[in-house]
Amino acid sequence: MSPAEPHGFVFRAPWYVCARGGYDRFDPRAAFPALQKYDVPEFVARLVADPRDSLRFDPAEDVWSYNVPVALADRGPGRARFATHQVVRTQLRKLYQPSHQRFYAVVAELFCERPGLPRPQSADGLEVGLVMRRRQVDMSARPKVLRDLTRKLTAELLAAQGRSGPVGNVFMSETEDVLWADLAYREHFEQANASLLDQVVVKEQVQGWVPEGTGGSWRSTGSADDELLDGEEELPMWQLPSRSGDCDDDPVPPQRSLWFGLVPASSGDHDDTGARKLDDHSVYELRTFVRRVPQPGHEHCPRATWLSEPTEPFRLASFYDPEGTKNRRISITLPDLRALAARAAGPSGPGGVAVTNPPGSQLSFPQNGEIPKSGSVGGTTPSICTFALELFMIVAFFLFSLFLPIVVFVFQLWWLLALRFCLPPSVQAVLALKAFFTGSKTLAQMSNVERLSFDALLGQGAGERLKAASGQFAASDLDDFVEVVAGPATTPAPVPPQPEPHVKDPLCGGG
């Protein structure tokens, strides 16, 4: 091929990813674009300033996990005694949502498909982008076979985490998730459980998202998963500039062809069946592509396109993922009743929440402080009432405080109390708990003062419910319960995510 003849293109992992791994762009490990993690919304500025500056993926938090039941006899002491389930971590990457204060980019380096993989001299006439693909696995087998496989895999994963013991049942709806999400573990697992796997029929397909109207659909790529689908959604990528600071002793920065795109970790789109485009059960991957734009006068010619290998597969965290929600604190101060009482003496202002009741939609019921037993719907003219925003917050928090202990006691979800920590805690209630739980008293003997202290600690009505349910607890359970409701003496400081190590560009100094 002469220099004037057109050539193809290939993508490789960024040079700094190769340098950290100890290999070059010709190594098979360099064939995959890299996912990069950040913890600030302004991560693009950080990426453009220096693409090497990203965060390490945590081996404990940044992997997909699932939960299995733990028998009471196998639980630890203290707060662990109320944890009815334990986490089983896999090797599959997990990406969190922006609401979890985590953000992601995909970065790839573009080369000419020629001997030595030279870098393109210019990006003129090239379109670079990425597509998101979904991997779907359908399997069929007898339920017992799937349960046995799931239990075996769970036991091995727990052993790898230094934990052992009986493995509880995993919900049948999650068996496919458990068995096939941990792609890196599959080869070893398949060899050890070949006889069971021979009884499972597996159908795997790669799908691309094709927008249609207000939604879209996932369509199979068939055998051509290294080609773009007709109408497949394309996401943009941007070229990163060369930086003069990459080489301290070299005034001319190395010329690279690095491109980055934003990883979509959430979406409001749905397919034509009403299912979400992105969910927390599917396995996804990204592929970058480059397309050569025809020269003027040759617009009718087909546009040649080259796709990269897929990134590492990943799953998306759910909105309420506890490993994600712990990364971001939301602080709310309840309205000051004294300030509201003082404001009530003045004239009403234009602010607040205006609520309109349309005709025929107004609810009428006796407002005597009791639960209504009857009511009516009516109204012939619109009714507009304006409420102070503070009023909604006061009532909402009152209802939350009222129903939290009800939910805990009715469903015996004691671990919910471990998610609530108040400062300062009720010292009197904690001392009373210890007195009752050591066996010197029974809960049925609690005084009114002690009952009210339990209300302060656990929520309105908790004292009465503890008193009525005193026969349901073992002394050891209640002793551990003290640690849950009292909270830790000090709250440990969160450990910030660690940055990736800095590496020097091997092209510095003409290398």
TAFEN-V165280 format. One record per run of one state. SS is the DSSP state (H for helix, E for strand, L for the rest). FROM is the first residue (numbers start at 1). TO is the last residue. If there is no record, write none. Layout:
# TAFEN-V165280
ss:SS from:FROM to:TO
ss:SS from:FROM to:TO
This chain:
# TAFEN-V165280
ss:L from:1 to:8
ss:E from:9 to:12
ss:L from:13 to:14
ss:H from:15 to:21
ss:L from:22 to:27
ss:H from:28 to:31
ss:E from:32 to:32
ss:L from:33 to:33
ss:E from:34 to:38
ss:L from:39 to:42
ss:H from:43 to:49
ss:L from:50 to:54
ss:E from:55 to:55
ss:L from:56 to:62
ss:E from:63 to:69
ss:L from:70 to:71
ss:H from:72 to:74
ss:L from:75 to:77
ss:H from:78 to:82
ss:L from:83 to:84
ss:E from:85 to:95
ss:L from:96 to:97
ss:H from:98 to:100
ss:L from:101 to:102
ss:E from:103 to:112
ss:L from:113 to:125
ss:E from:126 to:140
ss:L from:141 to:142
ss:H from:143 to:160
ss:L from:161 to:171
ss:H from:172 to:181
ss:L from:182 to:182
ss:H from:183 to:192
ss:L from:193 to:193
ss:H from:194 to:197
ss:L from:198 to:200
ss:E from:201 to:212
ss:L from:213 to:214
ss:E from:215 to:220
ss:L from:221 to:231
ss:E from:232 to:232
ss:L from:233 to:234
ss:E from:235 to:236
ss:L from:237 to:237
ss:E from:238 to:239
ss:L from:240 to:243
ss:H from:244 to:246
ss:L from:247 to:257
ss:E from:258 to:262
ss:L from:263 to:269
ss:E from:270 to:271
ss:L from:272 to:275
ss:E from:276 to:276
ss:L from:277 to:282
ss:E from:283 to:292
ss:L from:293 to:304
ss:E from:305 to:307
ss:L from:308 to:308
ss:E from:309 to:309
ss:L from:310 to:313
ss:E from:314 to:316
ss:L from:317 to:321
ss:H from:322 to:325
ss:L from:326 to:336
ss:H from:337 to:343
ss:L from:344 to:352
ss:E from:353 to:357
ss:L from:358 to:361
ss:E from:362 to:364
ss:L from:365 to:375
ss:E from:376 to:378
ss:L from:379 to:382
ss:E from:383 to:387
ss:L from:388 to:388
ss:H from:389 to:411
ss:L from:412 to:413
ss:H from:414 to:419
ss:L from:420 to:426
ss:H from:427 to:437
ss:L from:438 to:442
ss:H from:443 to:445
ss:L from:446 to:447
ss:H from:448 to:458
ss:L from:459 to:461
ss:H from:462 to:468
ss:L from:469 to:469
ss:H from:470 to:472
ss:L from:473 to:474
ss:H from:475 to:486
ss:L from:487 to:498
ss:E from:499 to:499
ss:L from:500 to:507
ss:H from:508 to:510
ss:L from:511 to:511
